[in-house]
C-alpha cells in the first residue's frame, strides 16, 4: 500500500486544500483525493507541482507500506 502524507505536510505548513489547489493549479478534487488517501494514481506532472510548491521530495509525500498478504 502507498500512504499519502499530504495531510500531515499541509498541517505542518499551515496550508489548506483550497490554497494548495490555487497555488498548484490542480483541481480541488485531485487535492481532496490525495489528502484523504483515496487516489488510485498520480500523474508525474501533479507530483512535480506538489513537490515544487511544498518544497519537498516525492518520498516526503508518499510512503510504501507492505501489505500483510
Secondary structure, DSSP 8 states (H G I E B T S, - for coil): -EEE-HHHHHHHHT--HHHHHHHH---HHHHHHHHTT--S---HHHHHHHHHHHT--HHHHEEE-----
